[in-house]
Amino acid sequence: MSDFEINLTEVEESGSFDLLPVGDYEFVASGWENKTSGKGDKYLSVTFDVTGPTHAGRKIWETFMLEGAGLNVSVARLRDWRRSMGMDPDVEAFGIEQLEGMLNVPLTAKVNIEVGKDKGDGTKWDDKNRIAKFIPSETNSVSAPSQSPSAVSDSDDDDFDWDK
């Protein structure tokens, strides 16, 4: 006896999960979650939706540490994210209200591909897209992504295992 019944014949094909080509994209942040890392450090997981010029509807998830090893990098990235939307990056008491005010505001960012790191068991994590740089609003000019993705390592490596 089943507790549910689902018709799998009337389902739209799922979209591609291939990596986005490296390039500049238009985004909006559509949501966030407050989480805790395996080491016990608090962080934000923010969902960014691509709105153009290509690949609209695709998503990239970014992590912003609220404490621990990645805090300094995350503070700088939060400031850059605010600047990319034309907002004042100098906020003395950044909290939920300021974060909520950053949702659904258009921005431009450069996307790269982070090469999957070793899991420690002889396998590696899949390569994934990352926001490499938030582009300040006064210099926003979106260029078409390159046709062939090229793997780029994350130059802001801060020794935090982002995949746990």
C-alpha positions in Angstrom: 0.0 0.0 0.0 1.4 3.4 -1.0 1.0 6.7 0.9 1.2 8.7 -2.3 0.8 8.4 -6.0 2.6 10.5 -8.6 2.0 10.5 -12.4 5.5 10.6 -13.9 4.3 10.7 -17.5 3.2 14.3 -17.5 6.4 15.9 -16.4 8.4 18.6 -18.3 12.0 17.6 -19.0 14.3 19.1 -16.4 16.6 21.9 -17.5 20.3 21.5 -18.1 22.7 21.4 -15.1 25.7 21.9 -17.3 28.1 24.6 -16.1 27.5 28.2 -17.2 30.1 29.5 -19.6 32.6 31.9 -17.9 31.4 35.5 -18.4 29.4 38.4 -17.0 25.7 37.8 -16.2 22.8 39.7 -14.8 21.4 38.4 -11.5 19.0 39.0 -8.7 19.4 37.4 -5.3 16.1 35.5 -4.7 16.6 34.0 -1.2 18.9 33.1 1.6 19.2 30.6 4.4 21.1 30.9 7.7 23.1 27.7 8.1 25.9 26.2 10.3 29.0 24.6 8.9 30.4 21.3 9.9 32.9 23.2 12.1 30.0 25.0 13.8 30.5 28.4 12.1 27.4 30.3 11.0 27.0 31.3 7.4 24.5 32.6 4.8 23.7 30.5 1.7 22.3 32.9 -0.9 20.5 31.9 -4.1 21.3 34.1 -7.1 19.1 33.7 -10.2 20.5 34.5 -13.6 18.3 37.0 -15.5 20.4 37.5 -18.6 21.8 38.1 -21.1 21.7 34.3 -21.5 20.9 31.3 -19.4 18.0 33.1 -17.6 16.5 31.0 -14.8 19.7 29.2 -13.9 20.9 29.5 -10.3 24.2 29.9 -8.4 24.5 29.4 -4.7 27.0 31.5 -2.8 28.2 31.2 0.8 29.0 34.1 3.0 30.6 33.2 6.4 29.3 35.1 9.4 32.1 33.8 11.7 35.2 31.7 11.5 38.0 31.4 8.9 36.1 33.0 5.9 34.7 36.0 7.7 37.0 38.6 6.2 36.5 37.4 2.7 32.8 37.3 3.2 32.6 40.8 4.6 34.5 42.1 1.5 32.2 40.1 -0.8 29.0 41.4 0.9 30.3 45.0 0.4 31.1 44.2 -3.3 27.6 42.7 -3.7 26.0 45.9 -2.2 28.2 48.1 -4.5 27.1 46.1 -7.5 23.5 47.1 -6.9 24.4 50.8 -6.4 23.8 50.5 -2.6 26.0 52.1 0.0 28.6 49.4 0.9 29.4 51.0 4.3 26.9 49.5 6.7 27.9 49.5 10.4 25.3 47.0 11.5 24.6 44.6 8.7 21.7 42.3 9.6 18.6 40.6 8.3 16.9 43.9 7.4 19.8 44.9 5.1 20.1 41.4 3.6 16.3 41.4 2.8 16.7 44.8 1.1 19.3 43.2 -1.2 16.9 40.6 -2.6 15.4 41.0 -6.1 17.7 44.0 -6.9 19.4 43.6 -10.3 23.2 43.3 -10.3 26.0 42.1 -12.6 28.6 39.6 -11.7 31.4 37.7 -13.4 31.0 33.9 -13.2 33.9 31.4 -13.3 34.2 27.7 -12.9 35.7 26.4 -9.7 37.5 23.1 -10.2 36.2 20.4 -7.9 38.4 19.7 -4.9 39.5 16.4 -3.5 37.0 14.8 -1.1 39.7 12.9 0.7 38.5 9.5 -0.3 40.1 9.3 -3.8 37.2 11.2 -5.5 36.6 14.9 -6.1 33.6 17.2 -5.9 32.1 18.2 -9.3 33.3 21.5 -10.9 30.8 24.3 -10.1 30.0 27.8 -11.1 31.0 30.6 -8.6 30.5 34.3 -8.6 34.1 35.4 -9.1 33.4 39.1 -8.9 30.5 41.4 -8.2 30.8 44.2 -10.8 30.2 47.7 -9.4 27.0 49.3 -10.8 28.8 52.3 -12.2 30.9 50.0 -14.5 28.1 47.5 -15.4 28.3 46.5 -19.0 27.4 42.9 -19.5 29.5 41.0 -22.0 28.3 37.8 -23.6 29.7 34.7 -21.9 32.5 32.8 -23.7 31.4 29.8 -25.7 33.7 27.3 -24.1 33.9 27.1 -20.3 37.4 27.2 -19.0 38.1 26.0 -15.5 39.4 28.7 -13.2 40.6 28.1 -9.7 39.2 30.3 -6.9 41.9 32.8 -6.1 40.1 33.7 -2.9 40.9 30.3 -1.3 40.5 30.8 2.4 41.1 27.3 3.7 37.4 26.8 4.4 35.9 23.6 3.0 32.8 25.2 1.3 31.4 21.8 0.2 30.7 20.5 3.7 
